[in-house]
């Protein structure tokens, strides 16, 4: 049985870091401006997606590094 790795990454305001929420059934698209409910400033959807993707990549790299470290430790134990 394989372990599942689940992480929820929220979109955050680029100005105040508050979690952005959207109305139900709203699907933003490129070019949209999303207003922060906390500070009232507008966030460009494309910029939000760039930050969101970067956070996802960083998380995946962290998981990969941790798994490789575990494998290396197990491998070293085999030859002691």
C-alpha positions as CSV (number, residue, x, y, z in Angstrom):
1,X,0.0,0.0,0.0
2,X,1.4,3.4,-1.0
3,X,1.3,6.4,1.2
4,X,-0.7,9.3,-0.1
5,X,0.7,12.8,0.1
6,X,-1.9,15.5,0.2
7,X,-1.3,19.2,0.6
8,X,-3.9,21.9,0.2
9,X,-2.4,25.1,-1.2
10,X,-4.5,28.2,-0.9
11,X,-4.4,31.2,-3.2
12,X,-3.3,34.1,-1.1
13,X,-3.5,37.9,-1.7
14,X,-0.3,39.2,-3.1
15,X,-0.5,42.2,-0.8
16,X,-1.7,41.0,2.6
17,X,-1.4,37.2,2.3
18,X,-5.0,36.6,3.3
19,X,-6.6,33.5,1.8
20,X,-8.7,34.4,-1.2
21,X,-12.1,32.9,-1.5
22,X,-14.3,32.9,-4.6
23,X,-18.1,32.8,-5.0
24,X,-19.5,29.3,-5.6
25,X,-19.3,28.3,-9.3
26,X,-16.9,31.1,-10.1
27,X,-14.1,30.0,-12.5
28,X,-11.5,32.7,-12.9
29,X,-9.7,33.0,-16.2
30,X,-6.5,34.7,-17.4
31,X,-6.8,38.5,-17.2
32,X,-9.3,38.5,-14.3
33,X,-8.8,40.8,-11.3
34,X,-9.7,39.2,-8.0
35,X,-10.5,41.5,-5.1
36,X,-9.2,40.5,-1.7
37,X,-11.9,40.4,0.9
38,X,-9.4,41.4,3.6
39,X,-7.5,44.4,2.2
40,X,-9.7,45.3,-0.8
41,X,-6.8,45.4,-3.3
42,X,-7.1,43.6,-6.6
43,X,-4.9,40.7,-7.5
44,X,-4.2,39.7,-11.1
45,X,-5.2,36.1,-11.7
46,X,-2.2,35.3,-13.8
47,X,0.2,36.6,-11.1
48,X,-1.7,34.6,-8.5
49,X,-1.4,31.4,-10.6
50,X,2.3,32.0,-11.0
51,X,2.8,32.2,-7.2
52,X,0.4,29.2,-6.7
53,X,2.4,27.1,-9.2
54,X,5.7,28.0,-7.6
55,X,4.3,26.9,-4.2
56,X,3.2,23.6,-5.7
57,X,6.7,23.1,-7.3
58,X,8.4,23.9,-4.0
59,X,6.2,21.4,-2.1
60,X,6.8,18.7,-4.7
61,X,10.6,19.3,-4.5
62,X,10.4,19.1,-0.7
63,X,8.5,15.8,-0.8
64,X,11.0,14.4,-3.4
65,X,14.0,15.4,-1.3
66,X,12.5,13.8,1.8
67,X,11.8,10.6,-0.1
68,X,15.2,10.5,-1.6
69,X,16.8,11.0,1.8
70,X,14.8,8.1,3.2
71,X,15.8,5.8,0.3
72,X,19.5,6.8,0.8
73,X,19.3,5.9,4.5
74,X,17.6,2.6,3.7
75,X,20.2,1.9,1.0
76,X,23.1,2.7,3.4
77,X,21.6,0.4,6.1
78,X,21.6,-2.5,3.6
79,X,25.4,-2.3,3.3
80,X,26.4,-1.9,6.9
